[in-house]
Amino acid sequence: AVESIGGECVREGTPDATCSCEEEGECVRFMKEYVDTIFDPTMDISPFSTLKERFNKMCVLECGRKEFSRNVTTMRVSQMELSEVVFMRLAANCATLLHLAYQDDDIENAKVLMILAFTFQSEGRFLYQELSSHPIWQSMRFWKAAFLHSVHTERKLRCSNNSCYSKQSWAQREEAAEVQRNTF
């Protein structure tokens, strides 16, 4: 959920993720169109075009990175096998986003893209093979943070799907403790 507080949009669950409501709306609109353009093999995106320049500016914003990741995730449903042109275009744009996410410690959006990199392919090559030389892939700090983020997300999900600990019976608490012991 997005809520306006003093002219800024604050996404529920992500206290650091703020941008103006105007920027949020612009990110949503632009990234949808831009990702559609990336995945259209008939379109041409010059590295020096105003379209690419605008993408770079949007990716500086957390909401721009989030919308790019969200739209690329949506494309995965219908297009995991890509043409070479689309594959290389996606690799270049993911590299840009990973670079900015790495600079801003944006673990969540970098993690989403890195997971997606294992699903998109062209001519037997997966996207991760094009991105594996990026410094974020070699960053132990990133991998630890991504792991902890995933564990935290999973624990939150389990708590929301089940009744929270304080509402559980003794037997449910014992079962949850056993699961935790077996997980770690």
Disulfide bonds with the S-S distance in Angstrom:
Cys9-Cys21 2.37
Cys159-Cys164 2.48
